[in-house]
Amino acid sequence: RHPHYVLVNCRVAGMSRLFKNPMATPGDGMIPFLGSIKRDYTYFAKGDLDSFPALFFDNLSSLLGIFGAMTFAPFIPAFAGLYSPANAIAFSNIVFGRVCPGVAVALAFGNIWYAWMAWKLAGYENRDDVTALPYGINTPAGYVMVFSIILPLCFKYSSLTDPDEFAYKVWAGACSANFIGGVFEVSGFWLGNFVRRNTSKAALYAPIAAVGFVYLGLAPVIAVGSEPIIGILPLALCFTGFFANNGMGVYKFPAALLMFAIGTVLKWAGAGRYNGSRASQEQAVVSSWNDYAGKNTMLPGESLSGMSDVGDFIAIVFPVALQSFIETMENVEAAAERGDHYNVFEAMVADGLGTMIGALFGSPIPTTVYIGHARHKAIGAKASYSLMNASTYFVLLMSGIFPTIYNIIDPVSIGCVLIFVGLMIVQQSFEVSARRHYPALCIGIFMVVCDLMKNGSGDTRPGVLNLSAGGGIMASIVITQIVCDLTDCRFGRAAAYSSLAMFFSEFGIMHGNNPISYQGVPLTQGEVTVSVAMNSNYVLDRNEGWRFAVAYGMLVIFCLVHLGLQKFGKIPEAILDNGVSDVVPIKSMKPVDGDKLIV
């Protein structure tokens, strides 16, 4: 069904027919928000027992990896001598005492909502063969939150001497930014169709592909390089268990489980060089049990006290939310091709509200619908696997047990699962893009590579700092779009996006490397401000945003000149297909739970 038709119908269903649709037609995707359920819906089947482990381990690898990054990030400024390691330790306490319960609420909310949607769809179409949409942690967005929001907040509040106050400020700012990201996700129903019409596939996927390449792919590979005896077999399993056999893997059981098992056995057998002594590892497990098991320091509502920090991160949360709601639309349409015609508007609301409610209860990590519906549908799952995922994580994360699990499982093998997720994101990003846009997609990836160079190795070259400002997320999507339009000779739209880039650069939304505000106040990298020259000597001036505004203004003129030449027939006509893939995908590729990708 054409996506525009689905969206128009879902607008009617979502806005004006909350309880009942008098013109209901099976397959129209117009299920009312508060519609009746099928009370005799067979919500449990054998397929649920197969689907639950897949969804559980995908979420587990994401959570272990993100929590690991979240507890490590505050140590980066500590290693630089900006504050005491006690600040980083205090933040780790918040991660396991408040973030974990917040994630528990978000996962329970979303998984239950999607199970409810399955019940409603079964009632709307009076059938039992309905499979719930899978739901969980938005893995790439989680890493964006860590390295592009939490880490900058650590630098911002590095002057605070009270570790608890420092940790609270960073946590509240990150949760507040996540809440606003959820608001943007909900607004996707109104913006989504417009964005899809006016943005190339490569540009939409560039930020998520960049995060997949850098933080889910490259960073864990580097970790394998530090512990080869532990990491080599899990890395091999990454390819035999996921990429081999046309993406179906060669094993009949979850490969992630075997990867965790091998890595963890080798870790506790002493195969690691940098894990510390056996005694220190055992002490970490015992301490995590004593410190967190049976305890919960969740503070609902207080997590949103950092709204004053959100303005600095709009350039990060908006493109992440934009990419998320676009994929939600496409994933719901993919489910419709399998026979389950869900209300796409309701799915956007569920995604956004799940993120917002999680933030309200203390989670800075976005949540999202996953792509795995096709796989779960094929093996006969219904709605129970979603409910099992909700209840299991609610217990693990609310009870304080999860920190102990985190300290038991080997982090290198966790990273190997994330390598698969990251490389699959990159692979899928190229597959959905036109081949002529592959170079443009690489340009988008480079923006986040610069962020890793800055955060990982302390690279302070001006070009690295200018491109990585704000995590490179907004630059990744906008610059990629400009390059795509230049490739397609769409000079009018290239001029429009160049104008947008000029505006964003002037106000610090892109290339926000402006150490001094127009009022003379010192700023941290990526803060929103009006960028102006603060020194009459051009060479000595330190603000960079205004220089990019000038550069993009020059690009606007360049595009308009070429548009004029095109009007006179001196340049080939524009290609207007928006960069839709011209490569036929491998139909047997297995959908992946854990990140929203398109097959």
C-alpha positions, 0 to 999 in steps of 0.5 A: 500500500502506498505510504501516503495513502497509509498516512492519510488514513492513519491521520483519520484513524488516530485523530478523529476515530479514537474508539471506533471506525464506522468504515472499517476495512481489513487491511486499511491500517485505520485501527482506532487508538482506543478500539476494542480488542479480540478477547479470544485472540490467541496471544501465545504460540510456540513461536513466542518461545523462539522469538523471546530469546532473540529479542531479549539477547538483542536488548541485552547486548545493547544495554550492556554496551550502552551502560558500559559506555555510559559509565566510562564516558565520565572518566574521560574528563577525569583522566584529563585532570578536570575533576576527581574520579569520584565524580565519574564513580558517582555517575556510575551509581546513578546509571545503575540506581536510576537509569536502569529503573527508567529503562525498565519502565520504558521497555515495559511501557513500549512492549505492553503497548505493542502487545495491546496493538496486536490485540486491537488489530486482531479484533479490528480484522477478526483474526488470530494470526497477528504478530506484535511489533518488536520494541526495545532500546535504540542502540545507535541513538543510545551511543549518540546520547553517551558521546554527544550529550552525556560526555559534553555535559561532563565537561560542562559541569566539570567545575562542580566539586560535589560528586553527587551534584555533578552526577545529578546535573549530568543525568538530569540534562541527558534525561531532559534531552531524551525527553525532548527527543521523544517529543520530536518522535511524536511530531514525526507524524506531521513531519515524516511525510514531508521529510521523506519527500525532500531528503535522500535516503543516503542523507536520512541514513548517514547519521545512523550509519556513522554511529553504527560504523564508529561506535558500534563497529570500530570501537568494539573492534579496537577492544578486540585488538586489546584482548585478542585471546578473548575476542577472536572467537566471539568475533568469528561467531559474529560472522558465522552466526549472523552474516553467513548463509545469506544473513541467516547464520549457520546455527540453530540457536542465538549466536549472541548467547554463545558469544557471551558464554565463550567470552565470559568463560575466557575472561574468568579463566584469566585470558584477559590482560587488561581486566585486572586480577581475578580477585578484583573482578570477583570484588566488582561482582560482590560489590555490585551485588551489595551496592545495588541488589534489592535497591532502587533510587529512581526519582520520577520527574526529577530527571527533567530538572535539566531542561536548561541544558536542552538548548545545547543539544537540539542539533543532536536530538532532532536528527536522531528523532527524525531518522527514528520516526522515518524508520518507524513509518517504513517498518510499519509499512514492512509489517503491512506487507507481511499482513499486519496493517498497524496504525503508523501514527499510533506506532510513532506515538508509542515510540515517542511516548516510550522515550518520554516516559523512560526519560520521566523515570530516569532514562537518557536512552531512546527506545524504538520499534525494531525491524524484526517483525518479519522474522517473528511473523515467519516463525509464528510468534504472536504477542507473548514474546513482547510481554515476556520481554517487558516483564523480564527486563522490568524485573532485572532492571528494577531489582538492582540485579542488572549491575551484577550481570554487567560485571559478570559478562565479558565486555569484549564479547558484548562488543562483538555482538555490537560489531554485528549490529553496527556493520549491519546498519552500515550495510543496510544504509548502503543497500537502501541508498542509490549507488551513485550516493555511496560517496555522499554517504561516506562523507556523512560517516566521516563527520562522526569519525571526527567525533571519535578522533576527538573523544578517543584520541584527543585530536584537537586539530581545527578541522576535527573540532569543527566537523565533530561539534555536536557529535557531527550528527547534524552535519552528517545529515545536512552535508550528505544531503547537499552532496547528494543533490549536487550529485543529482544536479538538483541545484535548487534543493542543494541551494536550499539545504546550503542556506539551511546549513548557513543558518545552522552554522551561524547559530551553532547548530552545525560546526559549533566550535565557538569558544566565545559567545557574542557577549564574550562569555566562554562556551563549550564546543557545540553550544548554541550561540550566535557566531561572530568574529571576536577578534579583528585579526582574522587569523587570531579569531577563534570562533569557527561557526561564522566562517562556515556560514560564509562558506555555505553562502558561497555554496548557495551562489555556486548552486544558483549559478549551476541552476541557471546554467541548467535552465539554459540546457548547459547542464544535464537535467536533475535526477528526481528519484530521491536516491532510492536504492537501485540495488536489488537486496538479498531477499533471504537476509534475516531481519535484525532485532536490536536496531531499526533497519530496512531489508 
